[in-house]
Every structure is written in structure tokens, then in C-alpha cells.
Amino acid sequence: MIEMTPKQTEAMEAIESDKFNFILYGGAIRGGKTIWGLSALLVMCKIFPGSRWCVIREDMEKIRTTTIPSFGKLEAPGQLKQSPYEYRHTNGSVILFKSENYAQDKDLDWMRGLEVNGILFEEINECQQKTFNKAFERVGSWIIPHTRIQPKPIILATCNPTYGWVKNIVYDRWENNTLPKTWKYIPAKITDNPHLPQEYIDNLKNLPTFEYMVFVEGNWNVQLKTGGEFYKCFEINQHIKPIKYNPDLPIHMSWDDNVNPYLPCGIFQIIGNSVLMIDEISGITPNNTVKSVCLEFIRRYPAHSTGLFVYGDATANKQDTKLEKGYNFFRLITDYLTQYKPTNRVLASNPSVVMRGNWINTVFEKNIGGLNFIIGENCKQAINDFISLKEASDGTKLKEMATDPATGARFQKVGHYSDLFDYIVCSAFSDKFMEYQRGGRYTAPIIGKNISRNSYN
């Protein structure tokens, strides 16, 4: 057997714990996912003589060209026969290799008589959710003859980051701490595999930005454009770059008055006409409060002393009847961050969604007015917003809704970070935005009570 990496060992221990009936080992390429899954089945074969297991992949060609060669590296003690592929252990245990074959068998008739103790989905993201659901019917259906010791039914799976049903029912719930207690997700990156040569890792840096973020960094929150995007001129390869905090520059923070699925705060710095998003803070329940997010900002930037400017949703500028008289969303922020001597730059009203979208898209496309907008590669939620947010039929942002399975709360799936981005650029460069709206004629913006024209330098 191949020596396990620490991450593979963690995944093996999850199986041994008997706490889980579904374990997904997912993330970047070359993270050791396939070897872990196949090794796990061989271990089960050895522990439970006469047991039966199944490897499922999208089609037989991928089993032949990828899964079987990987299985061969394990030097299993039994015999592997072909056509169909089937491994028989020396103690009578069996591993079947099956293709999902969904295009030709949408009713999954081939699974109806499948009797196994467990299933391994190789690249489960390539398979259908219907097949995954069916698998729960089949695992544990094989009772090993002449023994009282039976393995606990289990489904194992591997996958790279994907933007489909696996992300929805596994990764998103893991990220929000709502994954079922009997399910486990184990993220693996290429850096978790110490056996890879450095030359190979260095060569991966030649990949396009999108592919590098997904397949090397294991980022689930980016996807290729599929059409109908609101930020149609935002390009991953052009507008996402590594950015570092500069302590000599002021910090510009922008907020969206929102609590589900998180309370978002974007952290920016401005150099001339360049807006750089350097960080994001997502206050996830129970930390989706102004106080919690402000405390996180203080933790990350404790020594910042060169100025702080606050932007955000103008609708949150009204007095909140739930708070002490005279307080609102932004008064809370400035009070919690008083050590930074913050300046409020929230506009009196939010600009038109359609107009600001047209302007921002034009900046992304042509750098109109000499402006340049860059998102730090560490700002995963913001990047997801710019890529995923769709345009509604009236030209505004399409508000796709979802329901939190734990609380029942309804929330807008994406768009919160892009909103707070809109607020900061429309305020910090209000003169250029106004000029764009009026075809080149400048008119001073209408601003809030505590905002000075001098703050726009």
C-alpha cells in the first residue's frame, strides 16, 4: 500500500470513527483523492472478508483510463479481471467498477439489484444527484454470509471544486456549518500532497487564473461565465490579482446592511484612480452583528493608524427604532471603531442600480475616467458575486433567493459584496460617476450630512 499523507490519514480516520455514512474528500487536483478512496476500499476488503464494494464513475472510459491505472499502483493482493472490471480479494471480498451511464439509463435500472456494503464515487461532481440518492438505498444491502460482523454502510466520494449540486448540498452546507452530523467534508489542496515534485507545482502557475483558482487552490466559489451576468465586463484574468495591505494608506470599508447568509464588510485601499479590494469579512451567524464584524476588523488591523473611511448602503442611514435614539447602522460602526477615527462617506441615497452597473462595467471594460478596479484573489465571496450575479430582465440585479435549512430564513444567494463594492466606488469617485451620467458635464453629488466635499480627494 502507498504511504498515506496527513490529509489522507485524516480521511481514513474519519472512516474508522464510524461516525459518518458519507465522506467527501474534495478540493484541488493532485490532492491524493483517488488513492485515498481506492485504498479505503482495499482496507475494508481486508477487514471484512466476503464484503462487497463498488466504485462508480461517470463512464467506463474514465474508469479504464484513470481509475484502473490508479488502482494498479496499490499492488492489491487479489486479482483484477477486465470486461467487466472486477477486483476479487484473496479473502473473497469484491470491488466492482461501474459506470453511471446516466445518458442511456436515466432510471438507473442497473443499480436496482446492486448489493454492496459501500460505494466510492470517483469525481462525484460528474455524476447525477439522483445516482447519489440511489446509492443510499444500495449501501448496506449486502449481508456477508456466515458472520455477525458487518461493516457500517458508507458512501465515499472524491471531487474537484464544482458549481453544481455537490456544492449546493455539501460544500455550501459545510461552509455554513449546516452539514448533517453524519456527513463529513474533508478539503484537500495540492499542498497536502508532499510527494509532488516542486517543478510540477511551479509549472501549474502557467494555468489561466480561473483554472488555477479552482484546480490548484481548490476554490469552490468561482465559475466560468455562463451568460446573463450583471457584471458582464468583469474578467477573472484581468480584474483579480494578489494584493497586500499597505499600512501607509487609509483603509476604506464598505458595508451591505444584511445578516443572511452573512453580514458582509469589504476592505479597500485607494491609490490614485485605482480601487483595490484587499480583504473581506463575512459575519456568519452567530457573528453576523456589527459588533462582531468590527471586532474582527480590529483583530486583523490592530495597528492601522492612517485613516478609516466608511461607506455602505444608504438605506441603513436611517434611525433604527430597535436601537437607542439617535443610533443607526453606521453610527454603531463608527462607535465600535472609534479608535481609528472613522469618517462617514455614505451617500444620502443609493445610485440607480442600472446606471451604476453600466458605469462599473464600462470601467471594467475601458478604464473610463482613468479608473481601475481590482479585486484581491483572497476575496472569495466578492469574486463569486462578480461572476455569479445575473442581470434581471429590467437591467437590475437578479435577486435569486434561497432558504437556510437550519433556520428557515430566506436570503439572497449572491450580490451582497458586489452591492457594497458599488457603494464605495460610486461615493469615492462620485465626480466621475456623475460625469458619466451626464455625458461629461460635472455636477456635485448629493451627500449625507456628515460628508465633506474635501473627503473626496
Helices and strands as residue ranges (DSSP letters): H 6-16, E 22-27, H 33-47, E 52-57, H 60-62, I 63-67, H 68-72, E 79-81, E 86-88, E 94-99, G 109-111, E 118-121, G 124-126, H 129-138, E 154-159, H 165-166, I 167-171, H 172-175, E 183-188, G 190-192, H 198-203, G 204-206, H 209-211, I 212-216, H 236-239, E 240-241, E 251-255, E 263-271, E 274-283, H 290-300, E 308-312, G 314-317, H 329-336, G 338-340, E 343-344, H 353-366, G 368-370, E 372-376, H 380-388, E 401-403, E 410-412, H 416-428, H 430-437, G 453-456
